[in-house]
Amino acid sequence: MLRIVLFLVLIALAAAGAAWVADQPGDFVLTWGVFRATTTFPRFVLGLGLFAAVVVLAWSILTTIWRTPGRMRRRRHEKRHARGRHAITHGLLAIGHGDTALARRHAEAARRYAPNDPLALLLHAQSAQLEGNRDEAQRAFRAMAEREDTRLLGLRGLFIEAQRADDAVGAVMIAEEAIKLSPSSTWASHAVLGFRCARGDWSGAVAILDSNLSAGLIDKAAYRRQRGVLLTARALELETMDRDVARESVMEAIKLAPALVPAAVLAAKFESEAHQVRRAMKLVEAAWLANPHPDLADAYAHVKLGDAARQRLQRVETLAAKVSADKPGYVEGQLAIARAAIDASEFARAREVLAPYVNDPTQRVALLMAEIERTEHGDGGRARAWTLRAVRARHDPAWTADGYVSDRWRPVSPVTGRLDAFQWQTPVASLPSDRGTTIESSAFEEAMLAAPPPKRVTVVSESPVEPSVAAPTPAAQDNAPPAAKDELAVTPDEAVKPAPEPAESSLPAATPVFRTRADLGKPAPAPIPAPIPAVIPIVRAPDDPGIDEDGPSDEFTEQIGTPRDQAKAQASGWRGFWSRWGA
C-alpha cells in the first residue's frame, strides 16, 4: 500500500513539473561560434532529457561489454562449483550406503570441478578407504594435513590408517601432534591416554587426564575414579622398588576411589605395616561394603600381624556380618569364613557355612570341600570327587573386562585399551542358559560322594539259571578294584546246578569303590539273526507289469543297446525323413 501511494505521489510531481515547464513563456537561445539555435524552453527541457537518456544507455552498453568476460568467467566458475558441490553431496551419500563405484566416480568429478574444496579431499580419502586403497587414502589425508583448515581432519585420518596398519608408534606420534594443535580433541586425548597406559607411563597418563578435565572432556566423578585407578596402578608397580612413592600414590588413590578393591588392599597393607591397624580395618570395611571381594577378606584377616588362626577367623566373621544375607556379596563373606575356618582347623564351622551351597556348588565351594575332606579325614577319594565337581561346576566371579577374564586386577583392558574396564563379576561364558547340561555326573563322583552302602547279603536261588550270551567285557580301568579271589566264572553247565551255600567270612567286607546301579537292569540278550542266503531271488509281484525287454516301439525314439540294435534303429534328421519315403 505504501509503495502505491509513493508511486502516485511521484506521478503527480512529474505531471506538475511538466505543466510548469509548459507554462513557461519565452525562447531559449544557444550560441556556439557561428552556430546559433533558438527554441522554446519546453523543447529544450525535452531535448535535454532525451540526451541524458541516450548518454545513460550508451554508458550501460559500454559497461556491459566491458564486464561481459568477467561475468562469463564468474558464471563458468559458479557452474563448476555447483557441479563440484553436487558431486561431493552425492559422493558422500554413496559412501554412506556403501556404493564403491559410484563414490569413486563422484570423487573423480569432485576433484575435477572443485580441486581446492576440503570436502572434495575428504570425499576422495573416504572413497579410497571404502575401496580398500590405503595408499591413496594416506596421500589424501597427508594433503589434508598440510592445509590449515583441514589439518586436524587429516591427522585423524592418518591416525586411523596407522591403527589399521598396526603402526602403534606412528599412531602415537600423530595423536600427540593433534593434541598439541587442539587439546580439546577427544579422539587424540583418549588415544594418547590409552597408549600411555599400555606402555605403563602412569605419570604421563595422569597428566593427560588432568588436561582432559581442564578441557571439559570428562566430568568430575569420572576424573576422580580414573585418577584413582592410575595412581593405584603406579603404586602396584612401585611397591617393591619405591615404597614411599607407592604409599603416597595409593593413599591418594584411596581418597579418590574408596571402593577400589586393589587400592584398599594395598593401602591396608601399608597401614598394617605402620601398625595403624584401626585405620587399615576402616579402609577394608569401606571397600567391603561397596564390593565384597576375597582379597579384602584376606587383607582384613591378616591386618594384625602375628595373630593366631582362630583370631583371624573371628575377625573374618565380623567382616562378613557387615553384609546382610539378601545382598549379592553375602556369598563372598561365607566363603571367606570357610577359608579362615579351614586354616584354623574348624572343619565343622567350615562345613556349616558351606552347607547351603554344596547342592549346586561353584568352583571355589567344590575346592574348599575337597580341601576339607583331604585335611580333616585324609579321604583322597572324596577329595578327588569334589575336585572333579569343581572342574564342571559354575564359575565364581572374576576380574572381567570386554570378555577377557584375568586372575588379577588390571587398570586397562587388554582387548580395547579402555581404562578402568575390569569389574568383579561372573564371566559371561558361565552364566546359566536355556540349553541343557552336556556333562553329566560320573559314576566315580557319585560313588565317592555317597555314604558307604550296607553290607551285601548273598541270596541263593534254587531255580536253575538259563544260559545267556556273554556280553563283551569292557576294558579294565586303572582305578577299578581288583577282583575277589572267590569270584569265579560260571559256565553254562555249572549254571543249572544250585549254587552252594556261601560260607560266612570272618573278615569285614571291604567298601566297594563303585556302587551297583539298581535302576539299570541287565541288558537282554540280543536275538540271533536268521542266516542270510547267498543268493536273493528276484520275485515279481502278480500286479507288476515288469520291464519291457523289447524296448520302445516308437520309431522316432532313440534306440539304446548293442551296436546291432543301434544299426536297426531308425536314423534321425534328414536321413530318417528320406528313409521313410522309401529312399
C-alpha positions as CSV (number, residue, x, y, z in Angstrom):
1,M,0.0,0.0,0.0
2,L,2.8,2.4,0.8
3,R,4.5,1.7,-2.5
4,I,1.3,2.5,-4.4
5,V,0.9,5.8,-2.6
6,L,4.6,6.7,-3.2
7,F,4.2,5.8,-6.9
8,L,1.1,8.1,-7.2
9,V,2.9,10.9,-5.5
10,L,5.8,10.7,-7.9
11,I,3.5,10.7,-10.9
12,A,1.7,13.8,-9.5
13,L,5.1,15.5,-9.1
14,A,6.1,14.6,-12.6
15,A,2.9,15.9,-14.0
16,A,3.1,19.2,-12.0
17,G,6.7,19.7,-13.2
18,A,5.7,19.1,-16.8
19,A,2.8,21.5,-16.5
20,W,5.1,24.2,-15.0
21,V,7.6,23.8,-17.8
22,A,4.9,24.0,-20.4
23,D,3.5,27.2,-18.9
24,Q,6.9,29.0,-19.1
25,P,7.0,31.6,-21.9
26,G,10.0,32.8,-23.8
27,D,12.7,31.4,-26.1
28,F,15.9,29.6,-25.3
29,V,18.9,30.7,-27.5
30,L,22.1,28.6,-27.7
31,T,25.1,30.3,-29.4
32,W,28.3,28.3,-30.1
33,G,30.7,30.1,-32.5
34,V,28.8,30.7,-35.8
35,F,26.2,28.2,-34.7
36,R,23.0,29.7,-33.3
37,A,20.0,27.7,-32.2
38,T,16.7,29.1,-30.9
39,T,13.9,27.1,-29.3
40,T,11.3,27.3,-26.7
41,F,12.0,26.3,-23.1
42,P,9.8,23.2,-23.0
43,R,11.5,21.8,-26.1
44,F,14.9,22.5,-24.6
45,V,14.0,20.5,-21.5
46,L,12.6,17.7,-23.6
47,G,15.8,17.6,-25.7
48,L,18.0,17.7,-22.6
49,G,16.1,14.7,-21.2
50,L,16.4,12.7,-24.4
51,F,20.2,13.5,-24.4
52,A,20.6,12.3,-20.9
53,A,18.7,9.1,-21.7
54,V,21.0,8.4,-24.7
55,V,24.1,9.0,-22.6
56,V,22.9,6.6,-19.9
57,L,22.0,4.0,-22.4
58,A,25.4,4.3,-24.2
59,W,27.2,4.0,-20.9
60,S,25.2,1.0,-19.9
61,I,26.1,-0.7,-23.2
62,L,29.8,0.1,-22.9
63,T,30.0,-1.2,-19.3
64,T,28.1,-4.3,-20.2
65,I,30.5,-5.0,-23.0
66,W,33.4,-4.3,-20.7
67,R,32.2,-6.6,-17.9
68,T,31.0,-9.5,-20.1
69,P,34.3,-11.5,-20.0
70,G,34.4,-11.3,-16.2
71,R,30.8,-12.3,-15.9
72,M,31.4,-15.2,-18.2
73,R,34.3,-16.4,-16.1
74,R,32.4,-16.0,-12.9
75,R,29.4,-17.8,-14.3
76,R,31.6,-20.6,-15.5
77,H,33.3,-20.8,-12.1
78,E,29.9,-20.9,-10.4
79,K,28.8,-23.7,-12.7
80,R,31.9,-25.7,-11.9
81,H,31.4,-25.0,-8.2
82,A,27.8,-26.2,-8.4
83,R,28.9,-29.3,-10.2
84,G,31.6,-30.0,-7.6
85,R,29.1,-29.5,-4.8
86,H,26.7,-31.8,-6.5
87,A,29.4,-34.5,-6.9
88,I,30.5,-34.1,-3.3
89,T,27.0,-34.4,-1.9
90,H,26.1,-37.5,-3.9
91,G,29.6,-39.0,-3.3
92,L,29.2,-38.7,0.5
93,L,25.7,-40.3,0.1
94,A,27.2,-43.1,-1.9
95,I,29.8,-43.7,0.8
96,G,27.0,-43.7,3.3
97,H,25.2,-46.6,1.6
98,G,28.4,-48.4,0.5
99,D,28.4,-47.9,-3.3
100,T,32.1,-48.1,-4.0
101,A,31.9,-47.5,-7.8
102,L,29.5,-44.5,-7.5
103,A,31.6,-43.0,-4.7
104,R,34.8,-43.2,-6.8
105,R,33.0,-41.7,-9.8
106,H,31.7,-38.8,-7.8
107,A,35.1,-38.3,-6.1
108,E,36.8,-38.0,-9.5
109,A,34.2,-35.5,-10.6
110,A,34.7,-33.5,-7.4
111,R,38.4,-33.4,-7.9
112,R,37.9,-32.2,-11.5
113,Y,35.3,-29.5,-10.7
114,A,36.4,-28.4,-7.1
115,P,40.0,-29.4,-6.6
116,N,40.6,-27.0,-3.7
117,D,37.4,-27.8,-1.8
118,P,38.2,-29.5,1.6
119,L,35.1,-31.7,1.2
120,A,36.4,-32.9,-2.1
121,L,39.6,-34.1,-0.4
122,L,37.5,-35.7,2.3
123,L,35.4,-37.5,-0.4
124,H,38.5,-38.7,-2.2
125,A,40.0,-40.1,1.0
126,Q,36.9,-41.8,2.2
127,S,36.2,-43.3,-1.2
128,A,39.7,-44.7,-1.2
129,Q,39.1,-46.1,2.3
130,L,35.9,-47.7,1.1
131,E,37.6,-49.2,-1.9
132,G,40.4,-50.6,0.3
133,N,43.2,-48.5,-1.4
134,R,45.1,-47.4,1.8
135,D,48.0,-45.8,-0.1
136,E,45.6,-43.4,-1.9
137,A,43.8,-42.7,1.3
138,Q,47.0,-41.8,3.1
139,R,48.0,-39.5,0.3
140,A,44.7,-37.7,0.5
141,F,44.9,-37.4,4.3
142,R,48.5,-36.1,4.0
143,A,47.3,-33.4,1.6
144,M,44.6,-32.5,4.1
145,A,47.1,-32.4,6.9
146,E,49.2,-29.8,5.0
147,R,46.3,-27.4,4.8
148,E,45.5,-25.1,7.7
149,D,41.7,-25.6,7.6
150,T,41.8,-29.4,7.3
151,R,44.9,-30.2,9.4
152,L,43.1,-31.9,12.3
153,L,40.9,-33.9,10.0
154,G,43.9,-35.1,8.0
155,L,45.7,-36.1,11.2
156,R,42.6,-38.0,12.3
157,G,42.6,-39.9,9.0
158,L,46.3,-40.7,9.2
159,F,45.8,-41.9,12.8
160,I,43.0,-44.3,11.7
161,E,45.2,-45.6,8.8
162,A,48.1,-46.1,11.2
163,Q,45.8,-48.1,13.5
164,R,44.7,-50.3,10.6
165,A,48.3,-50.9,9.7
166,D,49.2,-51.8,13.3
167,D,51.7,-49.0,13.4
168,A,51.4,-48.1,17.1
169,V,54.4,-45.7,17.1
170,G,53.1,-43.7,14.2
171,A,49.6,-43.6,15.7
172,V,51.0,-42.2,19.0
173,M,53.1,-39.6,17.2
174,I,50.1,-38.4,15.1
175,A,47.8,-38.3,18.2
176,E,50.4,-36.3,20.2
177,E,50.7,-33.8,17.3
178,A,47.0,-33.5,17.2
179,I,46.7,-32.9,20.9
180,K,49.3,-30.1,20.6
181,L,47.2,-28.4,18.0
182,S,43.9,-28.9,19.8
183,P,44.0,-30.0,23.5
184,S,40.2,-30.4,23.4
185,S,40.3,-33.0,20.7
186,T,38.6,-36.0,22.2
187,W,40.0,-38.8,20.0
188,A,43.5,-37.5,20.4
189,S,43.4,-37.3,24.2
190,H,41.8,-40.7,24.5
191,A,44.3,-42.2,22.1
192,V,47.3,-40.7,24.0
193,L,45.8,-41.7,27.3
194,G,45.3,-45.3,26.1
195,F,48.8,-45.6,24.6
196,R,50.5,-44.2,27.8
197,C,48.5,-46.7,29.9
198,A,49.6,-49.5,27.6
199,R,53.2,-48.5,28.0
200,G,52.9,-48.2,31.8
201,D,53.6,-44.5,31.7
202,W,51.2,-43.8,34.6
203,S,52.6,-40.3,35.3
204,G,52.0,-39.3,31.7
205,A,48.6,-40.8,31.8
206,V,47.7,-38.7,34.9
207,A,48.9,-35.6,33.1
208,I,46.7,-36.3,30.1
209,L,43.8,-37.0,32.5
210,D,44.3,-33.6,34.1
211,S,44.3,-32.0,30.7
212,N,41.1,-33.7,29.8
213,L,39.5,-32.3,33.0
214,S,40.7,-28.8,32.1
215,A,39.3,-29.1,28.6
216,G,36.0,-30.3,29.8
217,L,36.2,-33.7,28.2
218,I,35.5,-35.6,31.4
219,D,33.3,-34.9,34.4
220,K,34.5,-34.7,38.0
221,A,33.2,-38.1,39.2
222,A,34.8,-40.0,36.3
223,Y,38.0,-38.0,36.7
224,R,38.3,-39.0,40.4
225,R,37.7,-42.6,39.6
226,Q,40.1,-42.8,36.7
227,R,42.8,-40.8,38.6
228,G,42.5,-43.3,41.5
229,V,42.9,-46.2,39.0
230,L,46.0,-44.7,37.5
231,L,47.5,-43.9,41.0
232,T,46.8,-47.5,42.1
233,A,48.5,-48.9,39.0
234,R,51.5,-46.8,39.7
235,A,51.6,-47.9,43.4
236,L,51.4,-51.6,42.5
237,E,54.2,-51.1,40.1
238,L,56.5,-49.3,42.6
239,E,55.5,-51.4,45.6
240,T,58.8,-53.3,45.6
241,M,61.0,-50.6,44.1
242,D,60.0,-47.3,45.7
243,R,57.7,-47.9,48.7
244,D,57.5,-44.2,49.7
245,V,56.1,-43.2,46.3
246,A,53.9,-46.3,46.2
247,R,52.5,-45.4,49.6
248,E,51.8,-41.8,48.7
249,S,50.1,-42.8,45.4
250,V,47.9,-45.4,47.0
251,M,46.8,-43.1,49.8
252,E,45.8,-40.5,47.3
253,A,44.0,-43.2,45.3
254,I,42.0,-44.5,48.2
255,K,40.8,-41.0,48.9
256,L,39.7,-40.6,45.3
257,A,38.1,-44.1,45.0
258,P,37.4,-45.7,48.4
259,A,35.6,-48.6,46.7
260,L,38.5,-49.6,44.5
261,V,39.5,-53.1,45.8
262,P,43.2,-53.2,44.9
263,A,43.7,-49.7,46.3
264,A,42.1,-50.7,49.6
265,V,44.1,-53.9,49.8
266,L,47.4,-52.2,49.2
267,A,46.6,-49.2,51.5
268,A,45.5,-51.6,54.3
269,K,48.8,-53.5,53.8
270,F,50.9,-50.2,54.2
271,E,48.8,-49.1,57.2
272,S,49.2,-52.6,58.8
273,E,53.0,-52.4,58.4
274,A,52.9,-49.0,60.0
275,H,50.9,-50.5,63.0
276,Q,47.8,-48.5,62.1
277,V,45.5,-51.4,62.5
278,R,42.3,-49.5,63.1
279,R,42.8,-47.3,60.0
280,A,43.6,-50.4,57.9
281,M,40.4,-52.1,59.1
282,K,38.3,-49.0,58.3
283,L,39.7,-48.9,54.7
284,V,38.9,-52.5,54.1
285,E,35.4,-52.2,55.7
286,A,34.5,-49.3,53.4
287,A,35.6,-51.2,50.3
288,W,33.9,-54.4,51.5
289,L,30.5,-52.7,51.9
290,A,30.8,-51.4,48.3
291,N,32.2,-54.5,46.7
292,P,32.9,-57.7,48.8
293,H,36.0,-59.4,47.4
294,P,38.2,-62.3,48.6
295,D,41.3,-60.1,48.6
296,L,39.6,-57.7,51.0
297,A,38.7,-60.6,53.4
298,D,42.3,-61.9,53.3
299,A,43.7,-58.4,53.9
300,Y,41.2,-58.0,56.8
301,A,42.2,-61.3,58.3
302,H,45.9,-60.5,58.2
303,V,45.6,-56.8,59.2
304,K,47.2,-57.5,62.5
305,L,50.5,-59.4,62.1
306,G,51.1,-62.3,64.4
307,D,47.5,-63.2,65.2
308,A,46.5,-66.9,65.5
309,A,44.3,-68.7,63.0
310,R,41.3,-68.6,65.4
311,Q,41.7,-64.8,65.9
312,R,41.7,-64.4,62.1
313,L,38.5,-66.5,61.9
314,Q,36.8,-64.2,64.4
315,R,37.9,-61.1,62.5
316,V,36.6,-62.5,59.2
317,E,33.3,-63.4,60.8
318,T,33.0,-59.8,62.0
319,L,33.7,-58.5,58.4
320,A,31.2,-61.0,56.8
321,A,28.4,-60.0,59.3
322,K,28.5,-56.4,57.8
323,V,26.8,-57.7,54.7
324,S,23.2,-59.0,55.0
325,A,22.1,-62.3,53.6
326,D,19.8,-60.6,50.9
327,K,22.8,-58.9,49.2
328,P,24.9,-60.5,46.4
329,G,28.1,-60.1,48.4
330,Y,26.9,-62.3,51.2
331,V,28.4,-65.4,49.5
332,E,31.9,-63.9,49.5
333,G,31.6,-63.5,53.3
334,Q,30.6,-67.1,53.8
335,L,33.4,-68.4,51.6
336,A,35.9,-66.2,53.5
337,I,34.7,-67.7,56.8
338,A,35.1,-71.2,55.4
339,R,38.6,-70.4,54.2
340,A,39.6,-69.0,57.7
341,A,37.9,-71.9,59.4
342,I,39.9,-74.4,57.4
343,D,43.1,-72.6,58.3
344,A,42.0,-72.7,62.0
345,S,41.1,-76.4,61.7
346,E,37.5,-75.6,62.5
347,F,36.1,-78.1,60.0
348,A,32.6,-78.2,61.5
349,R,32.3,-74.5,61.1
350,A,33.6,-74.6,57.5
351,R,31.0,-77.4,56.7
352,E,28.3,-75.3,58.3
353,V,28.8,-72.2,56.2
354,L,29.3,-74.2,53.0
355,A,26.2,-76.4,53.5
356,P,23.8,-74.1,51.7
357,Y,26.0,-74.2,48.6
358,V,27.0,-77.9,48.2
359,N,24.0,-78.9,46.2
360,D,24.9,-76.5,43.4
361,P,28.5,-75.6,44.1
362,T,30.7,-73.2,42.4
363,Q,34.4,-74.0,41.7
364,R,35.6,-72.4,44.9
365,V,33.0,-74.2,47.0
366,A,33.9,-77.5,45.5
367,L,37.6,-76.9,46.0
368,L,37.0,-75.9,49.6
369,M,35.1,-79.1,50.2
370,A,37.9,-81.1,48.6
371,E,40.4,-79.4,51.0
372,I,38.1,-80.2,54.0
373,E,37.9,-83.9,53.1
374,R,41.6,-84.1,52.5
375,T,42.7,-82.2,55.6
376,E,40.1,-83.4,58.1
377,H,39.8,-87.1,57.3
378,G,42.6,-87.7,54.8
379,D,39.9,-89.1,52.4
380,G,41.6,-88.9,49.0
381,G,38.6,-90.4,47.2
382,R,36.1,-87.8,48.3
383,A,38.7,-85.1,47.7
384,R,39.2,-86.3,44.1
385,A,35.4,-86.4,43.7
386,W,35.0,-82.8,44.8
387,T,37.9,-81.8,42.6
388,L,36.0,-83.4,39.6
389,R,32.9,-81.5,40.5
390,A,35.0,-78.3,40.6
391,V,36.0,-78.9,37.0
392,R,32.4,-79.0,35.9
393,A,31.0,-76.5,38.4
394,R,29.8,-73.0,37.8
395,H,32.5,-70.3,37.6
396,D,32.9,-67.9,40.5
397,P,33.1,-64.1,40.0
398,A,36.4,-63.0,38.5
399,W,38.0,-59.8,37.1
400,T,36.4,-59.5,33.7
401,A,36.7,-56.8,31.0
402,D,35.4,-57.0,27.5
403,G,35.0,-60.8,27.7
404,Y,38.6,-61.2,29.0
405,V,38.9,-63.0,32.3
406,S,42.0,-62.2,34.4
407,D,43.4,-63.8,37.5
408,R,44.3,-60.3,38.9
409,W,43.1,-56.8,38.6
410,R,44.4,-54.7,35.8
411,P,44.0,-50.9,35.2
412,V,43.5,-51.2,31.4
413,S,41.6,-53.7,29.3
414,P,44.0,-55.8,27.1
415,V,41.2,-56.1,24.5
416,T,40.2,-52.5,23.9
417,G,42.7,-50.5,26.0
418,R,39.8,-49.0,28.0
419,L,40.7,-47.5,31.4
420,D,39.0,-49.0,34.5
421,A,37.4,-51.7,32.5
422,F,37.8,-54.7,34.9
423,Q,34.8,-55.5,37.0
424,W,34.4,-58.2,39.7
425,Q,31.6,-60.2,38.1
426,T,30.7,-63.7,36.9
427,P,32.1,-64.3,33.4
428,V,29.6,-64.4,30.6
429,A,30.6,-67.9,29.5
430,S,29.5,-69.3,32.8
431,L,26.1,-67.6,33.0
432,P,23.1,-70.0,33.0
433,S,21.3,-70.6,29.7
434,D,18.3,-72.5,28.5
435,R,20.4,-75.2,27.0
436,G,20.6,-78.5,28.8
437,T,23.8,-79.6,30.5
438,T,26.1,-81.5,28.3
439,I,28.2,-83.1,31.1
440,E,26.6,-85.5,33.5
441,S,27.9,-86.6,36.8
442,S,30.1,-89.7,36.6
443,A,29.7,-92.9,38.5
444,F,33.0,-92.3,40.2
445,E,31.8,-89.0,41.6
446,E,28.5,-90.4,42.8
447,A,30.3,-93.3,44.5
448,M,32.8,-91.0,46.2
449,L,30.3,-88.6,47.5
450,A,27.7,-91.2,48.6
451,A,27.7,-92.8,52.0
452,P,29.1,-96.4,52.2
453,P,26.4,-98.9,51.3
454,P,25.3,-101.6,53.8
455,K,26.9,-105.0,53.8
456,R,25.7,-107.1,50.9
457,V,23.9,-110.4,51.6
458,T,24.1,-113.1,49.0
459,V,20.8,-114.7,48.2
460,V,20.9,-118.2,46.9
461,S,18.4,-119.1,44.2
462,E,17.1,-122.7,44.0
463,S,15.8,-122.3,40.4
464,P,18.1,-123.2,37.6
465,V,19.6,-120.3,35.7
466,E,19.3,-120.3,31.9
467,P,22.5,-119.8,30.0
468,S,22.8,-116.3,28.3
469,V,25.0,-114.9,25.7
470,A,28.1,-113.4,27.3
471,A,28.5,-109.7,26.7
472,P,31.8,-108.2,25.7
473,T,34.0,-107.4,28.6
474,P,34.9,-103.7,28.9
475,A,38.5,-102.7,29.3
476,A,39.8,-102.7,32.8
477,Q,40.2,-99.3,34.4
478,D,43.3,-98.3,36.3
479,N,41.3,-97.3,39.3
480,A,39.0,-100.4,39.3
481,P,39.2,-102.6,42.4
482,P,40.8,-106.0,42.0
483,A,38.6,-109.0,41.5
484,A,37.9,-111.1,44.6
485,K,39.5,-114.5,44.8
486,D,36.2,-116.2,45.5
487,E,34.6,-114.7,42.3
488,L,34.8,-117.4,39.7
489,A,33.5,-117.6,36.2
490,V,30.3,-119.6,35.8
491,T,30.0,-121.9,32.8
492,P,26.6,-122.9,31.4
493,D,26.9,-126.5,32.8
494,E,27.5,-125.2,36.3
495,A,24.7,-122.6,36.0
496,V,22.0,-125.3,36.0
497,K,23.2,-126.6,39.4
498,P,22.1,-124.9,42.6
499,A,24.7,-122.6,44.0
500,P,26.3,-123.9,47.2
501,E,25.7,-122.0,50.4
502,P,28.4,-119.4,50.9
503,A,30.5,-119.6,53.9
504,E,30.4,-116.8,56.4
505,S,33.6,-114.8,56.2
506,S,35.2,-113.7,59.4
507,L,36.8,-110.6,57.8
508,P,34.7,-107.5,57.3
509,A,33.6,-106.8,53.7
510,A,35.6,-104.0,52.0
511,T,33.7,-100.9,51.0
512,P,33.3,-101.1,47.2
513,V,34.6,-98.2,45.2
514,F,31.7,-98.4,42.7
515,R,28.1,-99.0,43.6
516,T,25.8,-101.1,41.5
517,R,23.0,-99.1,39.8
518,A,19.7,-100.5,40.9
519,D,17.8,-98.5,38.3
520,L,19.6,-100.2,35.4
521,G,18.6,-103.7,34.6
522,K,20.7,-106.3,32.9
523,P,20.8,-106.0,29.2
524,A,18.6,-108.5,27.4
525,P,20.5,-111.0,25.2
526,A,20.5,-109.9,21.6
527,P,18.4,-112.2,19.3
528,I,20.4,-114.4,16.9
529,P,19.6,-113.2,13.3
530,A,18.5,-115.7,10.7
531,P,21.1,-116.8,8.2
532,I,21.3,-114.6,5.1
533,P,21.1,-116.7,1.9
534,A,23.9,-116.4,-0.5
535,V,21.6,-115.6,-3.5
536,I,18.5,-113.5,-3.1
537,P,16.0,-114.3,-5.9
538,I,14.0,-111.6,-7.5
539,V,10.4,-112.4,-7.5
540,R,7.9,-110.2,-9.4
541,A,4.7,-109.3,-7.9
542,P,1.4,-110.5,-9.5
543,D,0.3,-107.0,-10.5
544,D,3.8,-105.8,-11.6
545,P,3.8,-105.3,-15.4
546,G,7.6,-105.7,-15.4
547,I,10.1,-104.2,-17.7
548,D,9.6,-104.2,-21.4
549,E,12.6,-106.1,-22.6
550,D,11.8,-105.4,-26.3
551,G,12.3,-101.7,-25.9
552,P,10.1,-98.8,-27.0
553,S,8.0,-99.3,-30.1
554,D,8.1,-95.7,-31.2
555,E,10.0,-95.4,-34.4
556,F,11.2,-91.9,-33.5
557,T,12.7,-92.9,-30.2
558,E,16.4,-93.2,-30.0
559,Q,17.5,-96.9,-29.5
560,I,20.0,-97.6,-26.8
561,G,21.6,-101.1,-26.9
562,T,24.1,-103.1,-28.7
563,P,25.7,-101.9,-32.0
564,R,23.5,-104.3,-33.8
565,D,20.4,-102.8,-32.2
566,Q,21.6,-99.4,-33.0
567,A,22.0,-100.3,-36.6
568,K,18.4,-101.4,-36.7
569,A,17.2,-98.2,-35.1
570,Q,15.8,-95.6,-37.4
571,A,18.1,-92.6,-38.1
572,S,17.0,-89.2,-37.2
573,G,17.3,-85.9,-39.1
574,W,17.0,-85.7,-43.0
575,R,18.2,-89.3,-43.4
576,G,15.3,-90.6,-41.4
577,F,12.9,-88.5,-43.4
578,W,14.5,-89.8,-46.6
579,S,14.2,-93.4,-45.5
580,R,10.5,-93.1,-44.6
581,W,9.9,-92.1,-48.2
582,G,11.5,-95.3,-49.4
583,A,14.8,-93.9,-50.5
